[in-house]
Amino acid sequence: NPGTPLLPSAPLPAGPYPRLVTAADGADVPLVTTEGNYKYVGRLDLRFDVAGNLISIDEATSFPRRVVVKDAASDAAGVADSVVPNPAVQASSVAPVTECLAAFAQPIARTEVALNVNDVAVPSLGFTRGVRTGETNGGNLVADAFLHSYDVYAGAAGLPARGGATKVVAVQNSGGIRQAAGPVLPVGTTLDATSGAYVGVPGTISRRNTLDVLSFFTNAMTVVTDVTATELKSILEWSGSSLPGRNGKLLQIGGMTVTYNLSNQPQTISGTGAAAVITNPGARVVSVVLDDGTKIVESGAPVAGAPDVSIVTNSFTADGGDDFVTFRGIPRDRKVNLGAVYEQALVEYLLSFPPSNGLPTIPSTDARYANPNGSGRITVVP
């Protein structure tokens, strides 16, 4: 709200605090949120009657407080509302977490290439796109980790081995690849002054890095089976519907190549969540070819007689998150939990690389990851 102190360079508020929304019964409901990563502490003081109905909002005390630690830098900047960390909270809550995280800072792997997991382009470093605007080598790495996870866990889950008649592809929604939670892959990072993005440079990778990048612990590795060519095209249509814009629903892919023609109609939906329905199927996906050369979509149409595929992804996407209506409509009995979370899949894949200088290493000679802008899995025709 006007007068509320914001952090330096913070974006403008998205709306009033609280924002009143109307419930189905017509009642006003105060809605609040703050920017993430513990930058603010939100407060909302309300009064209710005995029946639980909202009476009033204390506007004088209901606002988010920015968190600025009192130190030499904040003093020099003249920050009047800086705070001194509470020793009791530090000892009981902060120190144990810090000690735990120290173990996760130990290197588990190395990379000889810069891994692009940014959600924005960093042209000064050769990153012409981010994970939400197109293919990147970091997105490829995550998708390939999913294929590796299928190979590791499929047997125990009662699924056939990948290869031959068993066609398996992987997708990861780019919104599930995080950047701002902390250092990105790997530990060595540089701040790009133009974009404001922290960019991973070649070096070691720790569990803190993988947990920062794949942060959602509820994202279980899930295999969606018996996906038809029509269903796969529809899923990819929604993925590419926001291009050339920036959106977390864009899928990073493995096991296939996809060509989008942006001059064609995008898929559209009405409603959101469980109420979402497809209103235009879209015509942007003109080609889908599996890595073994099998054509699934050609000239914008599903290929007659094309084999069904299995899609290994995270449970959020498999269940229809980001308004993937086609994923949501696939019956539950065609979705198999592999028993691992998506960050675990990345760790296990990194550990599978041949060692160099004592650690599993992604070599600069690996064509899948040598270019921060990807290896040509996604082609976009303007």
WOZIGI-V736383 format. One record per residue. N is the residue number from 1. RES is the residue in one small letter. PSI is psi in whole degrees, 0 to 359 (* if undefined). OMEGA is omega as a letter, one per 40 degrees, with the letter a starting at -180 (none if undefined). BURIAL is # if it has 9 or more other ideal C-beta (glycine too) atoms within 8 Angstrom, else .. Layout:
BEGIN
N	RES	PSI	OMEGA	BURIAL
N	RES	PSI	OMEGA	BURIAL
END
This chain:
BEGIN
1	n	160	i	.
2	p	131	i	.
3	g	347	i	.
4	t	123	a	#
5	p	130	i	.
6	l	161	i	.
7	l	150	i	.
8	p	139	i	.
9	s	13	i	.
10	a	149	i	#
11	p	160	i	.
12	l	152	i	.
13	p	145	i	#
14	a	345	a	.
15	g	183	a	.
16	p	159	i	.
17	y	112	e	#
18	p	164	i	#
19	r	128	i	#
20	l	124	i	.
21	v	157	a	.
22	t	125	i	.
23	a	172	a	.
24	a	331	a	.
25	d	6	i	.
26	g	355	a	.
27	a	149	i	.
28	d	134	i	.
29	v	121	i	#
30	p	126	a	#
31	l	129	i	.
32	v	150	i	#
33	t	162	i	.
34	t	167	i	#
35	e	149	a	.
36	g	186	i	.
37	n	36	i	.
38	y	32	i	.
39	k	337	i	#
40	y	154	i	#
41	v	116	a	.
42	g	150	i	#
43	r	140	i	#
44	l	115	i	#
45	d	119	a	.
46	l	157	i	#
47	r	136	a	.
48	f	156	i	.
49	d	179	a	.
50	v	340	i	.
51	a	0	i	.
52	g	11	i	.
53	n	140	a	.
54	l	128	i	#
55	i	310	a	.
56	s	163	i	.
57	i	130	i	#
58	d	96	a	#
59	e	334	a	.
60	a	331	a	.
61	t	350	a	.
62	s	91	i	#
63	f	156	i	.
64	p	139	i	#
65	r	127	i	#
66	r	149	a	#
67	v	104	i	#
68	v	115	a	#
69	v	136	i	#
70	k	118	i	#
71	d	187	a	.
72	a	322	a	.
73	a	315	a	.
74	s	326	i	#
75	d	317	a	#
76	a	330	i	.
77	a	354	i	.
78	g	28	i	.
79	v	117	a	#
80	a	340	a	.
81	d	25	i	.
82	s	158	a	#
83	v	150	i	.
84	v	126	i	.
85	p	137	a	.
86	n	120	a	.
87	p	321	a	.
88	a	319	i	.
89	v	320	i	#
90	q	315	a	#
91	a	320	a	.
92	s	331	a	.
93	s	320	a	.
94	v	312	a	#
95	a	315	i	#
96	p	322	i	.
97	v	318	i	.
98	t	317	i	.
99	e	320	i	.
100	c	316	a	.
101	l	335	i	#
102	a	324	i	.
103	a	330	a	.
104	f	354	i	#
105	a	354	a	#
106	q	137	a	.
107	p	138	i	#
108	i	341	a	#
109	a	174	i	#
110	r	160	i	#
111	t	137	i	#
112	e	0	i	.
113	v	153	i	#
114	a	128	a	#
115	l	121	a	#
116	n	98	i	#
117	v	17	a	#
118	n	154	i	#
119	d	5	i	#
120	v	158	i	#
121	a	149	i	#
122	v	77	a	#
123	p	328	a	#
124	s	339	i	.
125	l	12	i	#
126	g	10	i	.
127	f	95	a	#
128	t	352	i	.
129	r	165	i	#
130	g	179	a	#
131	v	339	a	#
132	r	359	i	#
133	t	353	i	#
134	g	185	a	#
135	e	141	i	#
136	t	163	i	#
137	n	330	i	#
138	g	321	i	#
139	g	320	i	#
140	n	320	a	#
141	l	316	a	#
142	v	315	i	#
143	a	320	i	#
144	d	329	i	#
145	a	325	i	#
146	f	320	i	#
147	l	320	i	#
148	h	321	i	#
149	s	322	i	#
150	y	314	a	#
151	d	324	a	#
152	v	319	a	.
153	y	352	a	#
154	a	315	a	#
155	g	313	a	.
156	a	334	i	.
157	a	3	i	#
158	g	22	a	.
159	l	150	a	#
160	p	156	i	.
161	a	147	a	.
162	r	141	i	#
163	g	160	a	.
164	g	235	a	.
165	a	347	a	.
166	t	102	a	#
167	k	125	a	#
168	v	132	i	#
169	v	168	a	#
170	a	145	i	#
171	v	146	i	#
172	q	122	i	#
173	n	133	a	#
174	s	338	i	#
175	g	341	i	#
176	g	0	i	#
177	i	111	a	#
178	r	160	a	#
179	q	319	a	#
180	a	355	a	.
181	a	341	a	.
182	g	198	i	.
183	p	137	i	#
184	v	174	a	#
185	l	132	e	#
186	p	204	a	#
187	v	312	i	#
188	g	119	a	#
189	t	157	i	#
190	t	145	i	.
191	l	118	i	.
192	d	118	a	#
193	a	330	a	.
194	t	312	a	.
195	s	340	a	#
196	g	12	a	.
197	a	142	i	#
198	y	125	a	#
199	v	130	i	#
200	g	140	i	#
201	v	165	i	#
202	p	140	a	#
203	g	204	a	#
204	t	156	i	#
205	i	133	i	#
206	s	171	i	#
207	r	329	i	#
208	r	321	i	#
209	n	312	a	#
210	t	325	i	#
211	l	328	i	#
212	d	320	a	#
213	v	321	i	#
214	l	85	a	#
215	s	350	a	#
216	f	105	a	#
217	f	347	i	.
218	t	358	a	.
219	n	92	a	#
220	a	141	i	#
221	m	126	a	#
222	t	136	i	#
223	v	122	i	#
224	v	116	a	#
225	t	162	i	#
226	d	45	i	.
227	v	122	a	#
228	t	166	i	#
229	a	322	i	#
230	t	318	i	.
231	e	317	i	#
232	l	318	i	#
233	k	317	a	#
234	s	319	i	#
235	i	315	a	#
236	l	331	i	#
237	e	317	a	#
238	w	324	i	#
239	s	315	a	#
240	g	5	a	#
241	s	337	a	#
242	s	351	i	#
243	l	144	e	#
244	p	17	i	.
245	g	186	a	.
246	r	121	a	.
247	n	140	a	#
248	g	350	i	#
249	k	348	i	#
250	l	129	a	#
251	l	127	i	#
252	q	142	a	#
253	i	157	i	#
254	g	149	i	#
255	g	4	a	#
256	m	167	i	#
257	t	147	a	#
258	v	139	i	#
259	t	127	i	#
260	y	138	i	#
261	n	107	a	#
262	l	351	i	#
263	s	347	i	.
264	n	167	a	#
265	q	135	i	.
266	p	159	i	#
267	q	140	i	#
268	t	154	i	#
269	i	163	i	#
270	s	147	a	.
271	g	182	i	.
272	t	160	i	.
273	g	222	a	.
274	a	341	a	.
275	a	357	a	.
276	a	138	i	#
277	v	149	i	.
278	i	126	i	#
279	t	337	i	.
280	n	120	a	.
281	p	340	i	.
282	g	154	a	#
283	a	23	a	#
284	r	331	a	#
285	v	109	a	#
286	v	345	a	#
287	s	135	i	#
288	v	121	a	#
289	v	128	i	#
290	l	161	a	#
291	d	336	i	.
292	d	7	i	.
293	g	355	i	.
294	t	127	i	#
295	k	127	i	#
296	i	319	i	#
297	v	134	i	#
298	e	134	a	.
299	s	35	i	.
300	g	5	a	#
301	a	144	i	.
302	p	137	a	#
303	v	130	i	#
304	a	130	i	.
305	g	6	i	.
306	a	142	a	#
307	p	153	i	.
308	d	155	i	#
309	v	161	i	#
310	s	140	i	#
311	i	121	i	#
312	v	126	a	#
313	t	189	i	#
314	n	160	a	#
315	s	330	i	#
316	f	311	a	#
317	t	317	a	#
318	a	329	a	#
319	d	4	i	#
320	g	14	i	#
321	g	158	a	.
322	d	24	i	#
323	d	37	i	#
324	f	89	a	#
325	v	320	a	#
326	t	316	i	#
327	f	315	a	#
328	r	326	a	#
329	g	350	i	.
330	i	130	a	#
331	p	151	a	.
332	r	328	a	.
333	d	356	i	.
334	r	13	a	#
335	k	119	a	#
336	v	125	i	#
337	n	127	a	#
338	l	351	i	#
339	g	21	i	.
340	a	154	i	#
341	v	164	a	#
342	y	330	i	#
343	e	322	i	#
344	q	321	i	#
345	a	319	i	#
346	l	316	i	#
347	v	312	a	#
348	e	327	i	#
349	y	316	i	#
350	l	321	a	#
351	l	346	a	#
352	s	351	a	.
353	f	149	i	#
354	p	146	a	.
355	p	151	i	.
356	s	130	a	#
357	n	37	i	.
358	g	358	a	.
359	l	147	i	#
360	p	136	a	#
361	t	133	i	#
362	i	112	a	#
363	p	154	i	#
364	s	345	a	.
365	t	355	a	.
366	d	107	a	#
367	a	338	a	.
368	r	334	a	#
369	y	0	a	#
370	a	329	a	#
371	n	126	a	.
372	p	342	a	#
373	n	15	i	#
374	g	185	a	#
375	s	17	i	#
376	g	19	i	.
377	r	328	i	#
378	i	122	i	#
379	t	130	a	#
380	v	118	i	#
381	v	123	a	#
382	p	*	none	.
END
